[in-house]
Amino acid sequence: MQAPAAAAPTFVAVSQSRTLVAYRITLWLALLTYPLDPWLLFRSATIGAHSRALAICCVLLSFAWSIAGPVLAWLVLSEADRVPLDRRDHPQLPKEAILAAAGWPFFVLSGAVLAWVHATVYQPALWYALCAAVAASRWLPRAESRPAPGPLFERIHRTSALLLLAFGVAHVANHLAALQSLQAHVSVQTALRTVYRQPVVEALIVLAALLQVGTGASLISRVRLQRSTSLRNLQVLAGAFLGMFFLSHLTGVFISGRLLQQADTTFAWATGGPQGLLANSRSPQFMPYYLLAVLAFFLHAACAGRWSLASALSAKAALKVCYGIMALGAVISLALLVPMAGFHLH
């Protein structure tokens, strides 16, 4: 009579493990189709010549799949923590999750660097080589535990984050002006550039971004094998995306845009002109890249803010603020898809 009761926990654990396996399989499917996603988005948009409603549905489905990797990365880590699995015994899980989270900015960065030598045809091969390296890393020796960084290290991370937060809010607001028109965006950008294009200010912003990359990578390396909560997993994965995005965006703006192309790096430059990112087969890669960048910015700030606000507010109030910032970030990210696709109010 005791057999069914004894078997119940085992059955639950097995069911949860099967869910984790399903998440990982789908995650790898998303990873392996990254190089195909821009083409799928472009082909979906071309259906508009025959049926606008069908084109919109196809574009939305293609776009949803293009951002599935980071979503599945979060589900994998959260499910592993619920089972629970010891990440030190399964170090491959966080590696795959971080790869999926930072995948789009790495993919865009690789394309920008390869474009310098006219070798963008090798962009998919480089991506698959990275995926193969991560998959093969399961046979590497287990990593040793790293000591926690000191208070100065964390203070540098937080201070540089505050400077980027101020700049990021202004930068996102500037992009939102593109909803009105490209000219409205340029007008706002011209005003903002009187501040952030000052040599000292610009140098501080770049330095803050590089400090975020360095300190953030160290923090992620330390915590990736620790069991965590869903919110902490979200913060870590958003941080992984932002770190790679900062490297990619700085490379694109300062080297590809301003140095090599000698272009004015406006919203029109970033989105391929008035026609938007769906006008050719390569530009659509920037749709998940930019949307996830804005979303990761709000998610990371919201999660980090929750821990800081918890000491000043109640835990429940801090959590509400966190969710509110996340919701705002989701709305803004989706709103920016409109001008990215080449549509403006005027």
Backbone hydrogen bonds, N-H to C=O, Kabsch-Sander energy under -0.5 kcal/mol:
donor,donor_aa,acceptor,acceptor_aa,energy
6,A,2,Q,-2.3
7,A,3,A,-2.1
8,A,4,P,-1.1
10,T,6,A,-0.6
11,F,7,A,-2.6
12,V,8,A,-2.4
13,A,9,P,-2.5
14,V,10,T,-2.5
15,S,11,F,-2.5
16,Q,12,V,-2.5
17,S,13,A,-2.4
18,R,14,V,-2.4
19,T,15,S,-1.9
20,L,16,Q,-2.1
21,V,17,S,-2.5
22,A,18,R,-2.4
23,Y,19,T,-2.3
24,R,20,L,-2.4
25,I,21,V,-2.4
26,T,22,A,-2.2
27,L,23,Y,-2.4
28,W,24,R,-2.3
29,L,25,I,-1.9
30,A,26,T,-2.2
31,L,27,L,-2.3
32,L,28,W,-2.4
33,T,29,L,-0.9
34,Y,31,L,-1.1
36,L,33,T,-1.2
37,D,33,T,-1.4
37,D,34,Y,-0.8
40,L,36,L,-2.3
41,L,37,D,-2.5
42,F,38,P,-2.3
43,R,39,W,-2.9
44,S,40,L,-2.2
45,A,41,L,-1.9
46,T,42,F,-1.6
47,I,43,R,-0.6
47,I,44,S,-0.8
48,G,45,A,-1.7
49,A,46,T,-1.3
50,H,47,I,-2.3
51,S,47,I,-2.3
55,A,51,S,-2.4
56,I,52,R,-2.5
57,C,53,A,-2.1
58,C,54,L,-2.6
59,V,55,A,-2.8
60,L,56,I,-2.5
61,L,57,C,-2.3
62,S,58,C,-2.7
63,F,59,V,-2.8
64,A,60,L,-2.5
65,W,61,L,-2.0
66,S,62,S,-1.9
67,I,63,F,-1.3
68,A,65,W,-1.2
71,V,67,I,-1.1
72,L,68,A,-2.9
73,A,69,G,-2.2
74,W,70,P,-1.8
75,L,71,V,-2.0
76,V,72,L,-2.8
77,L,73,A,-2.1
78,S,74,W,-2.5
79,E,75,L,-2.6
80,A,76,V,-2.4
81,D,77,L,-1.9
82,R,78,S,-1.4
83,V,79,E,-1.7
85,L,80,A,-2.6
87,R,85,L,-0.7
89,D,86,D,-1.2
90,H,86,D,-0.9
93,L,90,H,-1.3
95,K,91,P,-1.2
96,E,92,Q,-2.6
97,A,93,L,-2.2
98,I,94,P,-2.6
99,L,95,K,-2.3
100,A,96,E,-2.3
101,A,97,A,-2.4
102,A,98,I,-2.6
103,G,100,A,-0.5
106,F,102,A,-1.8
107,F,103,G,-2.7
108,V,104,W,-2.6
109,L,105,P,-2.4
110,S,106,F,-2.8
111,G,107,F,-1.8
112,A,108,V,-2.2
113,V,109,L,-2.5
114,L,110,S,-2.5
115,A,111,G,-1.7
116,W,112,A,-0.8
116,W,113,V,-0.9
117,V,113,V,-0.5
117,V,114,L,-0.9
118,H,115,A,-1.2
119,A,114,L,-2.8
122,Y,119,A,-2.1
123,Q,120,T,-1.9
126,L,122,Y,-2.3
127,W,123,Q,-1.9
128,Y,124,P,-2.6
129,A,125,A,-2.0
130,L,126,L,-1.9
131,C,127,W,-2.4
132,A,128,Y,-2.4
133,A,129,A,-2.1
134,V,130,L,-2.4
135,A,131,C,-2.5
136,A,132,A,-2.5
137,S,133,A,-1.1
138,R,135,A,-1.0
139,W,136,A,-1.8
140,L,137,S,-1.7
154,E,150,G,-1.8
155,R,151,P,-2.2
156,I,152,L,-2.2
157,H,153,F,-1.8
158,R,154,E,-2.3
159,T,155,R,-2.7
160,S,156,I,-2.3
161,A,157,H,-1.6
162,L,158,R,-1.9
163,L,159,T,-1.6
164,L,160,S,-2.0
165,L,161,A,-2.2
166,A,162,L,-2.0
167,F,163,L,-2.1
168,G,164,L,-3.2
169,V,165,L,-2.3
170,A,166,A,-1.6
171,H,167,F,-2.5
172,V,168,G,-2.7
173,A,169,V,-2.2
174,N,170,A,-2.0
175,H,171,H,-1.9
176,L,172,V,-2.1
177,A,173,A,-1.0
177,A,174,N,-0.5
178,A,175,H,-1.6
179,L,176,L,-1.9
180,Q,177,A,-1.1
181,S,177,A,-1.5
185,H,181,S,-1.7
186,V,182,L,-2.2
187,S,183,Q,-2.3
188,V,184,A,-2.2
189,Q,185,H,-2.8
190,T,186,V,-2.6
191,A,187,S,-1.6
192,L,188,V,-2.4
193,R,189,Q,-2.6
194,T,190,T,-0.7
194,T,191,A,-0.7
195,V,192,L,-1.9
196,Y,192,L,-2.2
197,R,193,R,-1.7
198,Q,195,V,-1.3
202,E,198,Q,-3.2
203,A,199,P,-2.2
204,L,200,V,-2.1
205,I,201,V,-2.2
206,V,202,E,-2.4
207,L,203,A,-2.5
208,A,204,L,-2.6
209,A,205,I,-2.2
210,L,206,V,-2.3
211,L,207,L,-2.5
212,Q,208,A,-2.1
213,V,209,A,-1.9
214,G,210,L,-2.4
215,T,211,L,-2.8
216,G,212,Q,-2.1
217,A,213,V,-2.2
218,S,214,G,-1.6
219,L,215,T,-2.2
220,I,216,G,-2.7
221,S,217,A,-2.2
222,R,218,S,-1.5
223,V,219,L,-2.0
224,R,220,I,-1.9
226,Q,223,V,-2.0
233,N,229,T,-2.6
234,L,230,S,-2.0
235,Q,231,L,-2.3
236,V,232,R,-2.5
237,L,233,N,-2.6
238,A,234,L,-2.4
239,G,235,Q,-2.1
240,A,236,V,-2.3
241,F,237,L,-2.2
242,L,238,A,-2.6
243,G,239,G,-2.4
244,M,240,A,-1.7
245,F,241,F,-2.6
246,F,242,L,-2.9
247,L,243,G,-1.5
248,S,244,M,-2.4
249,H,245,F,-3.7
250,L,246,F,-2.4
251,T,247,L,-1.8
252,G,248,S,-2.6
253,V,249,H,-2.8
254,F,250,L,-2.4
255,I,250,L,-0.6
255,I,251,T,-1.5
256,S,251,T,-2.1
257,G,252,G,-2.7
258,R,253,V,-2.8
259,L,254,F,-0.7
260,L,255,I,-2.9
261,Q,256,S,-2.0
263,A,257,G,-2.7
265,T,263,A,-0.9
266,T,264,D,-2.6
270,A,266,T,-2.1
271,T,267,F,-1.9
272,G,269,W,-0.8
273,G,268,A,-3.0
276,G,273,G,-1.7
277,L,340,M,-3.2
279,A,276,G,-1.0
285,Q,282,R,-1.5
286,F,283,S,-2.5
287,M,284,P,-1.6
289,Y,285,Q,-1.0
290,Y,286,F,-2.7
291,L,287,M,-2.3
292,L,288,P,-2.3
293,A,289,Y,-1.2
294,V,290,Y,-2.2
295,L,291,L,-2.5
296,A,292,L,-3.0
297,F,293,A,-2.0
298,F,294,V,-1.9
299,L,295,L,-2.8
300,H,296,A,-2.8
301,A,297,F,-1.9
302,A,298,F,-2.6
303,C,299,L,-2.5
304,A,300,H,-2.4
305,G,301,A,-2.5
306,R,302,A,-1.7
307,W,303,C,-1.2
308,S,304,A,-1.4
309,L,305,G,-3.1
310,A,306,R,-1.6
311,S,308,S,-0.7
312,A,309,L,-0.8
313,L,309,L,-3.5
318,A,314,S,-2.6
319,L,315,A,-1.9
320,K,316,K,-1.8
321,V,317,A,-2.2
322,C,318,A,-2.2
323,Y,319,L,-2.5
324,G,320,K,-2.3
325,I,321,V,-2.4
326,M,322,C,-2.0
327,A,323,Y,-2.5
328,L,324,G,-2.3
329,G,325,I,-2.4
330,A,326,M,-2.2
331,V,327,A,-2.2
332,I,328,L,-2.6
333,S,329,G,-2.5
334,L,330,A,-2.2
335,A,331,V,-2.3
336,L,332,I,-2.0
337,L,333,S,-0.6
337,L,334,L,-0.9
338,V,334,L,-0.5
338,V,335,A,-1.2
340,M,336,L,-1.7
341,A,337,L,-1.9
342,G,339,P,-1.3
343,F,338,V,-2.1
345,L,179,L,-2.9
346,H,180,Q,-2.4
